[in-house]
Amino acid sequence: FACRGAACYRLPGPRGPLCVFRNQLPRRNNTYPEEPPPEEPPPGPLAAPPRRLRSGAALCRVCGCLGPRVCGRCRRAAYCGPEHQGLDWRRGHRRSCGQHAAGDDSADAVPEHNEFLFPEYEILIEPEEPEFPADSIVGPDDEQGAADTSEESKEQEELRATGSETPQPLDVETLEAMAKHETEEDKIFQMFKARVAAEPEQIIRYCRGGEGPIWVSGENIPEEKDVPECLCGARRVFEFQIMPQLLNHLQVDSLGESIDWGTLVVYTCANNCGEGNEYLEEFIWKQDFSAGS
């Protein structure tokens, strides 16, 4: 869950206005069948799916969660609570309430609230290619070359800024520190771009208990002590990260006025605690692109 407003992303803390929850059902549960559905469709013509599952639980028109409350006027629109009921009323239900005939399924359709709901998509799961391009790995020789190039670029920028052929003198320690920082940042960002180029449409990278996340910057990387333990006392481990490509699909392209991130990294309980119907909050870490990326 994330706020769409850019102002919230300037709040202090590693995650900003972001929350992540885990709902982990056992294989035998009251919601889904124990065996997965067949991958191949059954032979013969498919029956048309019902427009509405009459036997299903009532769901909130706004968020899709369980909707125990109903509109007191039409007794058809369901809501999870008074907040979403009031929001839907202001956003248009006051005009359509009671205007639909009995049996009209359009009365139960979920409206589009683009002010705070993101569009819904299907996520396709595919394995990532294990090979990592050798030409995208920065070696020691490349690192030295990058340091030389960055130092030359600094000198040229200073010449243009001062209008003089002689740059302002900088001590050796300062130059070395600047070169080292820029080289490390460039190496990390180039490796990130190489991985993204291999799967340019990838929006989520899942790798629980194995390879760690790929970072967009050398800044703001959490240490082990920065990731809190689960409420059950177990440590949290990296499970998946959300890539910046997802922003292209969320209709938040208003520059400077909506959400943004370099990557979102999610850590979950190593012991998979709480196998029930409840939602458990896990830990998310937000990393932005560095200023020089």
Solvent accessible surface area in square Angstrom, and as a share of the most:
residue,aa,sasa,rsa
1,F,177,0.74
2,A,29,0.22
3,C,51,0.31
4,R,48,0.17
5,G,29,0.28
6,A,15,0.12
7,A,65,0.50
8,C,42,0.25
9,Y,34,0.13
10,R,179,0.65
11,L,98,0.49
12,P,128,0.80
13,G,55,0.53
14,P,54,0.34
15,R,82,0.30
16,G,16,0.15
17,P,28,0.18
18,L,4,0.02
19,C,42,0.25
20,V,25,0.14
21,F,84,0.35
22,R,31,0.11
23,N,59,0.30
24,Q,46,0.20
25,L,48,0.24
26,P,51,0.32
27,R,152,0.55
28,R,185,0.68
29,N,41,0.21
30,N,162,0.83
31,T,88,0.51
32,Y,140,0.53
33,P,105,0.66
34,E,70,0.31
35,E,107,0.48
36,P,103,0.65
37,P,106,0.67
38,P,110,0.69
39,E,175,0.78
40,E,137,0.62
41,P,93,0.59
42,P,85,0.53
43,P,137,0.86
44,G,53,0.51
45,P,139,0.87
46,L,127,0.63
47,A,96,0.75
48,A,94,0.73
49,P,113,0.71
50,P,91,0.57
51,R,191,0.70
52,R,89,0.33
53,L,127,0.63
54,R,150,0.55
55,S,117,0.76
56,G,41,0.40
57,A,69,0.53
58,A,44,0.34
59,L,102,0.51
60,C,0,0.00
61,R,23,0.08
62,V,2,0.01
63,C,48,0.29
64,G,37,0.35
65,C,75,0.45
66,L,115,0.57
67,G,3,0.03
68,P,102,0.64
69,R,108,0.40
70,V,53,0.30
71,C,5,0.03
72,G,58,0.56
73,R,158,0.58
74,C,25,0.15
75,R,159,0.58
76,R,75,0.27
77,A,1,0.01
78,A,8,0.06
79,Y,1,0.00
80,C,50,0.30
81,G,8,0.08
82,P,77,0.49
83,E,132,0.59
84,H,45,0.20
85,Q,43,0.19
86,G,25,0.24
87,L,26,0.13
88,D,1,0.01
89,W,88,0.31
90,R,139,0.51
91,R,103,0.38
92,G,15,0.15
93,H,9,0.04
94,R,119,0.44
95,R,158,0.58
96,S,36,0.23
97,C,4,0.02
98,G,57,0.55
99,Q,135,0.60
100,H,71,0.32
101,A,74,0.58
102,A,102,0.79
103,G,54,0.52
104,D,46,0.24
105,D,21,0.11
106,S,52,0.34
107,A,11,0.08
108,D,34,0.17
109,A,57,0.44
110,V,92,0.53
111,P,38,0.24
112,E,148,0.66
113,H,7,0.03
114,N,89,0.45
115,E,100,0.45
116,F,66,0.28
117,L,53,0.26
118,F,65,0.27
119,P,39,0.24
120,E,167,0.75
121,Y,125,0.48
122,E,146,0.65
123,I,95,0.48
124,L,134,0.67
125,I,166,0.84
126,E,135,0.61
127,P,127,0.80
128,E,57,0.26
129,E,118,0.53
130,P,115,0.72
131,E,130,0.58
132,F,58,0.24
133,P,56,0.35
134,A,88,0.68
135,D,135,0.70
136,S,23,0.15
137,I,91,0.46
138,V,37,0.21
139,G,23,0.22
140,P,114,0.72
141,D,123,0.64
142,D,84,0.43
143,E,57,0.25
144,Q,109,0.48
145,G,35,0.33
146,A,33,0.25
147,A,19,0.15
148,D,64,0.33
149,T,82,0.48
150,S,20,0.13
151,E,60,0.27
152,E,99,0.44
153,S,46,0.30
154,K,61,0.26
155,E,75,0.34
156,Q,98,0.44
157,E,88,0.39
158,E,41,0.18
159,L,57,0.28
160,R,174,0.64
161,A,90,0.69
162,T,63,0.37
163,G,73,0.70
164,S,50,0.32
165,E,164,0.74
166,T,97,0.57
167,P,48,0.30
168,Q,108,0.48
169,P,122,0.77
170,L,73,0.36
171,D,86,0.45
172,V,104,0.60
173,E,137,0.61
174,T,53,0.31
175,L,43,0.22
176,E,111,0.50
177,A,61,0.47
178,M,56,0.25
179,A,14,0.11
180,K,143,0.61
181,H,99,0.44
182,E,58,0.26
183,T,6,0.04
184,E,61,0.27
185,E,24,0.11
186,D,63,0.33
187,K,47,0.20
188,I,42,0.21
189,F,36,0.15
190,Q,67,0.30
191,M,73,0.33
192,F,9,0.04
193,K,92,0.39
194,A,17,0.14
195,R,37,0.13
196,V,30,0.17
197,A,74,0.58
198,A,61,0.47
199,E,53,0.24
200,P,86,0.54
201,E,151,0.68
202,Q,38,0.17
203,I,31,0.16
204,I,58,0.30
205,R,10,0.04
206,Y,140,0.53
207,C,39,0.23
208,R,74,0.27
209,G,68,0.66
210,G,56,0.54
211,E,89,0.40
212,G,33,0.32
213,P,24,0.15
214,I,23,0.12
215,W,41,0.14
216,V,0,0.00
217,S,1,0.00
218,G,33,0.32
219,E,83,0.37
220,N,81,0.41
221,I,67,0.34
222,P,18,0.11
223,E,104,0.47
224,E,154,0.69
225,K,162,0.69
226,D,51,0.26
227,V,23,0.13
228,P,61,0.39
229,E,113,0.51
230,C,12,0.07
231,L,173,0.86
232,C,70,0.42
233,G,46,0.44
234,A,14,0.11
235,R,154,0.56
236,R,29,0.11
237,V,20,0.11
238,F,19,0.08
239,E,28,0.12
240,F,41,0.17
241,Q,0,0.00
242,I,30,0.15
243,M,1,0.00
244,P,23,0.14
245,Q,22,0.10
246,L,31,0.15
247,L,31,0.15
248,N,124,0.63
249,H,81,0.36
250,L,15,0.08
251,Q,111,0.49
252,V,14,0.08
253,D,136,0.71
254,S,51,0.33
255,L,177,0.88
256,G,61,0.59
257,E,126,0.57
258,S,19,0.12
259,I,6,0.03
260,D,83,0.43
261,W,8,0.03
262,G,0,0.00
263,T,0,0.00
264,L,5,0.03
265,V,0,0.00
266,V,1,0.00
267,Y,21,0.08
268,T,6,0.04
269,C,0,0.00
270,A,33,0.26
271,N,108,0.55
272,N,58,0.30
273,C,30,0.18
274,G,33,0.32
275,E,105,0.47
276,G,25,0.24
277,N,121,0.62
278,E,99,0.45
279,Y,152,0.58
280,L,34,0.17
281,E,76,0.34
282,E,5,0.02
283,F,26,0.11
284,I,8,0.04
285,W,20,0.07
286,K,18,0.08
287,Q,0,0.00
288,D,73,0.38
289,F,79,0.33
290,S,14,0.09
291,A,117,0.91
292,G,79,0.76
293,S,62,0.40
